[in-house]
Amino acid sequence: MKVTHPTTVLGIFLLTGFALRFISFFPTVIDHDESTYIVIADLLMKGYTYQVDFIDTKPIGIFLVFAALQELFGNSIMMLRAVATAVIALTSFFLYKAKRQNGSSHSAALAAGIIYIFLNSIYTRYGVSPNTETYFNLFTAIALWLYFSKGEWWKYGLAGLSLGVGFILKYVVLFDGVAFGLFLLWLAYREEYEWKKAWLNSILMAGLAALPFLLVLGYYYNAAYLEDFWFHTFVVSGRYPSSKGGLHYLEFFFQFFLRYLPVTVFFILALWSKQVSRPTKQFGIFWSLFVLMAVLIPGNSYGHYFIQFMLPFSFLAGSFFEIEKEYLPRWIRWIRQARIGYSLLGLLFVAHLFFQKKDYLDHQDYQLEAANYLNTHLEEGDRIYMAEDHIVYHLTDQVPLTKYVHPSLFWEEKHIKALEMPLEEEINRIKTAKPRYLIFRLPYEDLKDDRFDSFRENYYHPVDTIGDDFIIILERNTES
């Protein structure tokens, strides 16, 4: 007997997520983007203003989310990873609910949710490390569930509002929203939906989707920081044009589909099968194409961009499990035999735990060791400067000495130019603060910049190295 009670389904998703991701809770750093969200969230909680006092290239929403999570659950990185896992499970749950609303069977909807969790839990840069997509996908999934709850106009409004919350986490949610709205118009064009309702519901979604961003604009306008916000949010982002060739896009595109075999096969067969309803396939194709544009247009090979695509990918791949076995090609039918399917899942799970242990537990935690040393020696009023590994600011409750928290913004020429960074002013801010400790990675040449060479040599001496000379801690000379 199939158990379809919502609480049971949510429990299955939570157990799956925690079983697959538990080992990833332990390392201090999986990806430096997550470190940036945590550190800037700390600063927001201390009363600083984002895009004015401290600067990054991401929308403000993700930092507000991390600040709220730290307020609710504390500063533990392990706890934040656990919350991210719960967010992924909730996203799967609303994906399940949306598929059920759209007419899919329990098996297909459950499979879609399980697939989404697996996709997010296998590769470090494709979901294991929490990123903006981890969180905004939850709001997209909620919007999808409301969108398929057809009939009441207000549900389309709430769907738009949910997309709007996702939008201020990362602006690429616009592509999900456009897909949802245009699909209603497509149905009206096909005479499967009333034109008047299609337009009204699309406009309602768009209007309420704009509301969260308008509130953000209102905040910066009232604080007299609208110019700073606009520059760092839109002007800077427009200065990163993609110059990649077509081969780059093809490689990035196919790399995802090859990584996630056999789910890619499920996705293709769901599109091919006549047993999957035409509206489901049409919507899945529509949504997938728009989200793929969001992934590919920036021209960067960042795996976490594909997390956004994992929602429509799972939505369609789950429908493979409502195709009756006799309608499947012979070469794939074996995977639908419970004994074989569950055995393969078990093997995948064991292999997954082995590789996660190897990647996340068997390596030295350099950042935590550096923080432990500093916490032992720091006195009231002492300051530190981290050239890299900025999560140490969080672990030592320190405020960064430069506005540009993510190290790449401060050290890479393309960011310095795009941000119109007053580099000498930022360097002097650090030097004038006379930090007690400087923390660098070795060799120094890896930074490809000698801006602190003489400063280190004249005023600091090494006091500890961590990880076979991976990180060096320098202390200011007492006479200086």
WONORQUI-V285657 format. One record per residue. N is the residue number from 0. RES is the residue in three letters. PHI is phi in degrees with one decimal (999 if undefined). BURIAL is b if it has 16 or more other C-alpha atoms within 10 Angstrom, else e. Layout:
[[N | RES | PHI | BURIAL] [N | RES | PHI | BURIAL]]
This chain:
[[0 | MET | 999 | e] [1 | LYS | -80.4 | e] [2 | VAL | -95.6 | e] [3 | THR | -117.9 | e] [4 | HIS | -60.9 | e] [5 | PRO | -54.2 | e] [6 | THR | -63.0 | e] [7 | THR | -65.7 | e] [8 | VAL | -61.9 | b] [9 | LEU | -61.1 | b] [10 | GLY | -61.3 | e] [11 | ILE | -61.0 | b] [12 | PHE | -65.6 | b] [13 | LEU | -64.2 | b] [14 | LEU | -62.7 | e] [15 | THR | -62.4 | b] [16 | GLY | -62.4 | b] [17 | PHE | -69.7 | b] [18 | ALA | -64.2 | e] [19 | LEU | -77.0 | b] [20 | ARG | -112.2 | b] [21 | PHE | -56.5 | b] [22 | ILE | -63.1 | b] [23 | SER | -73.8 | b] [24 | PHE | -72.7 | b] [25 | PHE | -85.5 | e] [26 | PRO | -65.0 | b] [27 | THR | -67.1 | b] [28 | VAL | -129.4 | b] [29 | ILE | -106.1 | b] [30 | ASP | -147.0 | e] [31 | HIS | -71.9 | b] [32 | ASP | -62.5 | b] [33 | GLU | -59.7 | b] [34 | SER | -58.9 | b] [35 | THR | -63.4 | b] [36 | TYR | -60.7 | b] [37 | ILE | -67.3 | b] [38 | VAL | -66.8 | b] [39 | ILE | -69.1 | b] [40 | ALA | -61.4 | b] [41 | ASP | -56.3 | b] [42 | LEU | -68.1 | b] [43 | LEU | -60.7 | b] [44 | MET | -69.4 | e] [45 | LYS | -88.3 | e] [46 | GLY | 101.0 | e] [47 | TYR | -78.4 | e] [48 | THR | -104.9 | b] [49 | TYR | -68.3 | b] [50 | GLN | 71.3 | b] [51 | VAL | -125.8 | b] [52 | ASP | -79.3 | e] [53 | PHE | -138.3 | b] [54 | ILE | -128.7 | b] [55 | ASP | -149.0 | b] [56 | THR | -100.9 | b] [57 | LYS | -90.9 | b] [58 | PRO | -61.0 | b] [59 | ILE | -67.8 | b] [60 | GLY | -57.4 | b] [61 | ILE | -65.8 | b] [62 | PHE | -73.7 | b] [63 | LEU | -65.2 | b] [64 | VAL | -61.0 | b] [65 | PHE | -66.3 | b] [66 | ALA | -64.1 | b] [67 | ALA | -63.9 | e] [68 | LEU | -63.6 | b] [69 | GLN | -69.8 | b] [70 | GLU | -65.8 | e] [71 | LEU | -80.6 | e] [72 | PHE | -116.5 | e] [73 | GLY | 93.5 | e] [74 | ASN | -92.3 | b] [75 | SER | -65.7 | e] [76 | ILE | -65.4 | b] [77 | MET | -60.4 | b] [78 | MET | -66.3 | b] [79 | LEU | -63.2 | b] [80 | ARG | -67.9 | b] [81 | ALA | -64.8 | b] [82 | VAL | -64.4 | e] [83 | ALA | -60.1 | b] [84 | THR | -64.8 | b] [85 | ALA | -63.4 | b] [86 | VAL | -63.9 | b] [87 | ILE | -63.6 | b] [88 | ALA | -63.6 | b] [89 | LEU | -64.8 | b] [90 | THR | -60.7 | b] [91 | SER | -61.4 | b] [92 | PHE | -63.8 | b] [93 | PHE | -71.6 | b] [94 | LEU | -64.1 | b] [95 | TYR | -58.1 | b] [96 | LYS | -61.2 | b] [97 | ALA | -64.6 | b] [98 | LYS | -66.1 | b] [99 | ARG | -65.1 | b] [100 | GLN | -62.8 | b] [101 | ASN | -84.8 | b] [102 | GLY | 100.7 | e] [103 | SER | -73.3 | b] [104 | SER | -70.7 | b] [105 | HIS | -57.9 | b] [106 | SER | -62.4 | b] [107 | ALA | -67.6 | b] [108 | ALA | -67.6 | b] [109 | LEU | -63.8 | b] [110 | ALA | -61.3 | b] [111 | ALA | -59.2 | b] [112 | GLY | -66.0 | b] [113 | ILE | -63.6 | b] [114 | ILE | -59.6 | b] [115 | TYR | -59.4 | b] [116 | ILE | -65.2 | b] [117 | PHE | -61.8 | b] [118 | LEU | -57.5 | b] [119 | ASN | -81.6 | b] [120 | SER | -122.0 | b] [121 | ILE | -101.7 | b] [122 | TYR | -107.1 | b] [123 | THR | -54.3 | b] [124 | ARG | -86.2 | b] [125 | TYR | -114.4 | b] [126 | GLY | 131.8 | b] [127 | VAL | -64.0 | b] [128 | SER | -79.9 | b] [129 | PRO | -59.4 | b] [130 | ASN | -139.3 | b] [131 | THR | -54.8 | b] [132 | GLU | -61.4 | b] [133 | THR | -55.2 | b] [134 | TYR | -91.3 | b] [135 | PHE | -71.5 | b] [136 | ASN | -62.0 | b] [137 | LEU | -60.7 | b] [138 | PHE | -70.5 | b] [139 | THR | -66.8 | b] [140 | ALA | -65.6 | b] [141 | ILE | -62.2 | b] [142 | ALA | -61.7 | b] [143 | LEU | -61.9 | b] [144 | TRP | -62.1 | b] [145 | LEU | -65.8 | b] [146 | TYR | -61.6 | b] [147 | PHE | -84.8 | b] [148 | SER | -82.3 | b] [149 | LYS | -66.4 | e] [150 | GLY | 125.3 | e] [151 | GLU | -89.0 | e] [152 | TRP | -62.0 | e] [153 | TRP | -66.5 | e] [154 | LYS | -68.6 | b] [155 | TYR | -65.9 | b] [156 | GLY | -63.4 | b] [157 | LEU | -66.1 | b] [158 | ALA | -60.7 | b] [159 | GLY | -62.2 | b] [160 | LEU | -62.7 | b] [161 | SER | -63.8 | b] [162 | LEU | -62.3 | b] [163 | GLY | -64.4 | b] [164 | VAL | -64.4 | b] [165 | GLY | -61.7 | b] [166 | PHE | -61.4 | b] [167 | ILE | -79.7 | b] [168 | LEU | -84.2 | b] [169 | LYS | -162.4 | b] [170 | TYR | -71.4 | b] [171 | VAL | -67.3 | b] [172 | VAL | -59.8 | b] [173 | LEU | -51.6 | b] [174 | PHE | -68.2 | b] [175 | ASP | -63.5 | b] [176 | GLY | -63.5 | b] [177 | VAL | -63.0 | b] [178 | ALA | -60.6 | b] [179 | PHE | -62.8 | b] [180 | GLY | -67.0 | b] [181 | LEU | -66.9 | b] [182 | PHE | -67.3 | b] [183 | LEU | -61.1 | b] [184 | LEU | -68.2 | b] [185 | TRP | -63.3 | b] [186 | LEU | -63.4 | b] [187 | ALA | -66.0 | b] [188 | TYR | -62.4 | e] [189 | ARG | -82.4 | e] [190 | GLU | 62.5 | e] [191 | GLU | -109.0 | e] [192 | TYR | -158.3 | e] [193 | GLU | -73.4 | e] [194 | TRP | -58.3 | b] [195 | LYS | -60.6 | e] [196 | LYS | -65.7 | e] [197 | ALA | -59.7 | b] [198 | TRP | -67.2 | b] [199 | LEU | -62.3 | e] [200 | ASN | -68.6 | b] [201 | SER | -64.7 | b] [202 | ILE | -65.6 | b] [203 | LEU | -62.8 | b] [204 | MET | -59.0 | b] [205 | ALA | -63.7 | b] [206 | GLY | -62.8 | e] [207 | LEU | -74.8 | b] [208 | ALA | -65.3 | b] [209 | ALA | -75.4 | b] [210 | LEU | -59.7 | e] [211 | PRO | -58.0 | b] [212 | PHE | -67.8 | b] [213 | LEU | -63.5 | e] [214 | LEU | -65.0 | e] [215 | VAL | -62.7 | b] [216 | LEU | -58.9 | b] [217 | GLY | -62.0 | e] [218 | TYR | -62.0 | e] [219 | TYR | -68.6 | b] [220 | TYR | -65.5 | e] [221 | ASN | -65.8 | e] [222 | ALA | -85.9 | e] [223 | ALA | 65.6 | e] [224 | TYR | -119.6 | b] [225 | LEU | -61.3 | b] [226 | GLU | -63.9 | e] [227 | ASP | -62.3 | e] [228 | PHE | -60.9 | b] [229 | TRP | -65.1 | e] [230 | PHE | -62.6 | e] [231 | HIS | -74.9 | b] [232 | THR | -88.6 | b] [233 | PHE | -116.6 | e] [234 | VAL | -63.9 | e] [235 | VAL | -63.5 | b] [236 | SER | -61.6 | e] [237 | GLY | -74.5 | e] [238 | ARG | -96.9 | e] [239 | TYR | -115.8 | e] [240 | PRO | -67.9 | e] [241 | SER | -85.1 | e] [242 | SER | -119.1 | e] [243 | LYS | -79.5 | e] [244 | GLY | -83.8 | e] [245 | GLY | -61.2 | e] [246 | LEU | -62.3 | e] [247 | HIS | -60.4 | e] [248 | TYR | -63.8 | b] [249 | LEU | -63.0 | e] [250 | GLU | -62.8 | e] [251 | PHE | -62.6 | b] [252 | PHE | -65.0 | b] [253 | PHE | -73.3 | e] [254 | GLN | -60.3 | e] [255 | PHE | -62.3 | e] [256 | PHE | -67.6 | e] [257 | LEU | -75.3 | e] [258 | ARG | -58.6 | e] [259 | TYR | -106.9 | e] [260 | LEU | -65.5 | e] [261 | PRO | -90.5 | e] [262 | VAL | -59.6 | b] [263 | THR | -58.1 | b] [264 | VAL | -65.1 | b] [265 | PHE | -58.8 | b] [266 | PHE | -59.2 | b] [267 | ILE | -67.8 | e] [268 | LEU | -68.6 | b] [269 | ALA | -64.3 | b] [270 | LEU | -69.3 | b] [271 | TRP | -80.6 | e] [272 | SER | -73.7 | b] [273 | LYS | -77.5 | e] [274 | GLN | -80.7 | e] [275 | VAL | -89.0 | b] [276 | SER | -59.6 | e] [277 | ARG | -59.8 | e] [278 | PRO | -59.6 | e] [279 | THR | -63.1 | b] [280 | LYS | -66.4 | b] [281 | GLN | -62.3 | e] [282 | PHE | -64.0 | b] [283 | GLY | -59.5 | b] [284 | ILE | -66.4 | b] [285 | PHE | -57.0 | b] [286 | TRP | -64.2 | b] [287 | SER | -59.5 | b] [288 | LEU | -64.2 | b] [289 | PHE | -66.3 | b] [290 | VAL | -68.8 | b] [291 | LEU | -62.0 | b] [292 | MET | -62.5 | e] [293 | ALA | -62.4 | b] [294 | VAL | -73.5 | b] [295 | LEU | -91.8 | b] [296 | ILE | -57.8 | e] [297 | PRO | -59.5 | b] [298 | GLY | 79.3 | b] [299 | ASN | -100.7 | b] [300 | SER | -92.2 | e] [301 | TYR | -92.9 | e] [302 | GLY | -58.3 | b] [303 | HIS | -67.6 | b] [304 | TYR | -58.9 | b] [305 | PHE | -73.0 | b] [306 | ILE | -59.9 | b] [307 | GLN | -60.0 | b] [308 | PHE | -72.5 | b] [309 | MET | -61.7 | b] [310 | LEU | -67.9 | b] [311 | PRO | -64.4 | b] [312 | PHE | -61.3 | b] [313 | SER | -70.0 | b] [314 | PHE | -55.3 | b] [315 | LEU | -80.9 | b] [316 | ALA | -61.2 | b] [317 | GLY | -62.4 | b] [318 | SER | -68.1 | b] [319 | PHE | -55.0 | b] [320 | PHE | -87.1 | b] [321 | GLU | -109.9 | b] [322 | ILE | -85.5 | b] [323 | GLU | -65.2 | e] [324 | LYS | -57.6 | b] [325 | GLU | -69.0 | e] [326 | TYR | -96.3 | e] [327 | LEU | -92.7 | b] [328 | PRO | -59.1 | e] [329 | ARG | -57.9 | e] [330 | TRP | -69.0 | e] [331 | ILE | -113.5 | e] [332 | ARG | -60.8 | e] [333 | TRP | -58.7 | e] [334 | ILE | -71.1 | e] [335 | ARG | -89.2 | b] [336 | GLN | -78.3 | e] [337 | ALA | -53.3 | e] [338 | ARG | -61.5 | e] [339 | ILE | -75.0 | e] [340 | GLY | -59.5 | e] [341 | TYR | -68.7 | e] [342 | SER | -64.5 | e] [343 | LEU | -64.9 | e] [344 | LEU | -61.7 | e] [345 | GLY | -62.3 | e] [346 | LEU | -63.3 | e] [347 | LEU | -61.3 | e] [348 | PHE | -63.5 | e] [349 | VAL | -63.8 | e] [350 | ALA | -61.9 | e] [351 | HIS | -61.2 | b] [352 | LEU | -63.3 | b] [353 | PHE | -61.0 | e] [354 | PHE | -71.3 | e] [355 | GLN | -65.8 | b] [356 | LYS | -60.5 | e] [357 | LYS | -62.6 | e] [358 | ASP | -80.8 | e] [359 | TYR | -113.1 | b] [360 | LEU | -107.1 | e] [361 | ASP | -87.5 | e] [362 | HIS | -108.0 | e] [363 | GLN | -67.0 | e] [364 | ASP | -92.3 | b] [365 | TYR | -60.9 | b] [366 | GLN | -65.5 | b] [367 | LEU | -65.4 | b] [368 | GLU | -65.0 | b] [369 | ALA | -61.9 | b] [370 | ALA | -64.0 | b] [371 | ASN | -62.7 | e] [372 | TYR | -61.7 | e] [373 | LEU | -64.3 | b] [374 | ASN | -63.3 | e] [375 | THR | -74.9 | e] [376 | HIS | -108.9 | e] [377 | LEU | -67.4 | e] [378 | GLU | -116.4 | e] [379 | GLU | -58.0 | e] [380 | GLY | 92.5 | e] [381 | ASP | -68.8 | e] [382 | ARG | -121.5 | b] [383 | ILE | -131.5 | b] [384 | TYR | -126.2 | b] [385 | MET | -103.0 | b] [386 | ALA | -69.9 | b] [387 | GLU | -140.3 | b] [388 | ASP | 52.3 | b] [389 | HIS | -68.6 | b] [390 | ILE | -61.3 | b] [391 | VAL | -62.7 | b] [392 | TYR | -58.4 | b] [393 | HIS | -65.8 | b] [394 | LEU | -71.3 | b] [395 | THR | -112.1 | b] [396 | ASP | 55.2 | e] [397 | GLN | -108.7 | b] [398 | VAL | -96.8 | b] [399 | PRO | -57.0 | b] [400 | LEU | -89.6 | b] [401 | THR | -123.6 | b] [402 | LYS | -64.5 | b] [403 | TYR | -95.4 | b] [404 | VAL | -69.7 | b] [405 | HIS | -69.7 | b] [406 | PRO | -54.7 | b] [407 | SER | -62.3 | b] [408 | LEU | -64.6 | b] [409 | PHE | -85.1 | b] [410 | TRP | -111.3 | b] [411 | GLU | -97.3 | e] [412 | GLU | -60.1 | e] [413 | LYS | -63.7 | e] [414 | HIS | -74.1 | b] [415 | ILE | -58.8 | b] [416 | LYS | -69.7 | e] [417 | ALA | -61.9 | b] [418 | LEU | -85.3 | b] [419 | GLU | 50.6 | e] [420 | MET | -68.4 | b] [421 | PRO | -76.6 | e] [422 | LEU | -59.8 | e] [423 | GLU | -60.9 | e] [424 | GLU | -63.2 | e] [425 | GLU | -67.4 | b] [426 | ILE | -63.0 | e] [427 | ASN | -66.4 | e] [428 | ARG | -58.9 | e] [429 | ILE | -66.6 | b] [430 | LYS | -66.6 | e] [431 | THR | -66.6 | e] [432 | ALA | -68.3 | e] [433 | LYS | 47.7 | b] [434 | PRO | -58.5 | b] [435 | ARG | -67.9 | b] [436 | TYR | -124.2 | b] [437 | LEU | -113.0 | b] [438 | ILE | -125.4 | b] [439 | PHE | -126.2 | b] [440 | ARG | -91.4 | b] [441 | LEU | -106.6 | e] [442 | PRO | -75.6 | e] [443 | TYR | -57.6 | e] [444 | GLU | -62.2 | e] [445 | ASP | -60.1 | e] [446 | LEU | -77.9 | b] [447 | LYS | 54.9 | e] [448 | ASP | -159.4 | e] [449 | ASP | -102.5 | e] [450 | ARG | -61.2 | e] [451 | PHE | -112.7 | e] [452 | ASP | -58.8 | e] [453 | SER | -68.1 | e] [454 | PHE | -60.1 | e] [455 | ARG | -63.9 | e] [456 | GLU | -66.1 | e] [457 | ASN | -84.3 | e] [458 | TYR | -123.5 | b] [459 | TYR | -131.9 | b] [460 | HIS | -137.1 | e] [461 | PRO | -70.9 | b] [462 | VAL | -121.1 | e] [463 | ASP | -164.5 | e] [464 | THR | -125.2 | b] [465 | ILE | -129.5 | b] [466 | GLY | 72.0 | e] [467 | ASP | 55.4 | e] [468 | ASP | 63.4 | e] [469 | PHE | -82.2 | e] [470 | ILE | -121.9 | b] [471 | ILE | -118.2 | b] [472 | ILE | -109.4 | b] [473 | LEU | -115.1 | b] [474 | GLU | -112.4 | b] [475 | ARG | -68.1 | b] [476 | ASN | -63.9 | e] [477 | THR | -63.4 | e] [478 | GLU | -77.2 | e] [479 | SER | -106.3 | e]]
